[in-house]
Amino acid sequence: MGAQPVHGHTSDRPRVPRTIGGISDALRGGRRAQFFAELPEAQQGPEPDGVMTAWWGRAVLDVDPDRDRVHAAAKAGSLPTTTMDEIFRRRERTGQ
């Protein structure tokens, strides 16, 4: 299975680079401060990677141009949903 861009982002460069600078630049408001509070506390080894991965995901959501619309729809209960069976059927139809 491969990941497909949700909003048509097709650049070879990621919308949010997986770097400390890329993540911090993309985070909104107080989330940037939270990121910088957690990062120096991570012990050498896999822990810093875990912090970077978790915050990278949040940063990607923060720069999503449809973020506010999707968030409002989720809160209102009007966000479209689907089943895993339908996702598998679509993938089979498109050969993915």
C-alpha positions, 0 to 999 in steps of 0.5 A: 500500500502506498500513501496518496496525497489528500489534497493533491500535494504532488511536489517531490519535497514534503509540505513539512520537512522532517527536521526540527526547523521544518516542524517548528515552522509549521506548528501553530501557536503554543504547539511550537513551544510544546514541541521545543519543551519535549524535544530536549527532554528526549533521551538519546536513542529512539525517543527523539525520533518518536518526538519528531514523528509525533510532532511532524504529524501535528505539523502536517495537520497545522499546514493543511489548507483544509484544516479548519474546514475539516475540523469544523465538519468533524466537530459538527458530525458532518465529516464524510466517513467510509468503511474499510471494505469500501476503501479496499474495493476502491483500491482494487478498482484503481489497481493500488 
